[in-house]
Amino acid sequence: MNITEIHNSAAIGWRWNNGHGATYEIVWIRGATRLRFGVKPEKTGEWVTVVMDETRWSCDGTEHGARACAHEFIATC
C-alpha cells in the first residue's frame, strides 16, 4: 500500500487508496491527541470525515505519536 504523508504548518495527513475507487486519509492537527479519519468514494467525490475513537486511536500529541498511531490504523485496513 502506498501511503502519502502531507505536511503543512497546522497539520499532517496520511493518504492512501484502497484500489477499489476510494481514497482514505487520517489527519492530525499539530498538538492534538485526536485524529480524524476521512474517506472519499470515487462515485461521489466528497469527503466524509469523523473523529476517530479516542479510546483506541489517540496519540500523545506529538508528531511521532500521531504517525505511529496513523500507521498502526492503516495496517488494519
C-alpha positions in Angstrom: 0.0 0.0 0.0 1.4 3.4 -1.0 0.9 6.0 1.8 1.5 9.7 1.1 2.3 11.9 4.0 1.2 15.5 3.6 2.6 18.3 5.8 1.6 21.9 6.4 2.1 24.3 9.3 -1.1 23.2 11.1 -1.4 19.5 10.4 -0.1 16.3 8.9 -2.1 13.9 6.9 -1.6 10.3 5.6 -3.5 9.4 2.4 -3.9 6.1 0.6 -6.2 4.4 -1.9 -7.8 1.0 -1.5 -7.5 0.0 -5.1 -11.3 -0.1 -5.5 -12.0 3.6 -6.1 -11.9 5.2 -2.6 -9.3 7.5 -1.1 -8.7 7.5 2.7 -7.0 10.0 4.9 -6.0 10.4 8.5 -5.4 13.9 9.7 -3.6 15.0 12.8 -3.8 18.7 13.9 -0.4 19.6 15.5 -0.5 19.3 19.3 -3.9 17.4 19.4 -4.4 13.9 20.8 -7.2 13.1 18.5 -7.0 12.0 14.8 -9.6 12.5 12.1 -10.4 9.8 9.5 -11.9 10.6 6.1 -13.0 8.6 3.1 -13.7 10.0 -0.4 -15.6 7.5 -2.6 -14.8 7.8 -6.2 -18.5 7.9 -7.1 -19.4 11.0 -5.0 -16.0 12.7 -4.8 -16.9 14.2 -1.5 -15.0 13.7 1.7 -16.8 12.2 4.7 -14.8 12.7 8.0 -15.2 11.6 11.6 -13.1 11.9 14.8 -11.5 8.6 15.4 -12.4 6.6 18.5 -10.2 8.2 21.2 -10.3 5.1 23.4 -8.4 3.2 20.7 -6.9 5.7 18.2 -5.5 8.6 20.2 -1.9 9.8 20.4 0.4 11.6 22.8 0.1 15.0 21.0 3.5 14.6 19.2 4.2 14.2 15.5 6.0 10.9 16.3 3.0 9.6 18.3 0.5 10.7 15.6 2.5 9.0 12.8 2.8 5.8 14.8 -1.0 5.7 15.6 -1.9 6.5 11.9 0.4 3.8 10.6 -1.0 1.3 13.1 -4.5 2.1 12.0 -3.6 1.8 8.3 -2.1 -1.6 8.9 -5.5 -2.8 10.0 -7.1 -1.7 6.7 
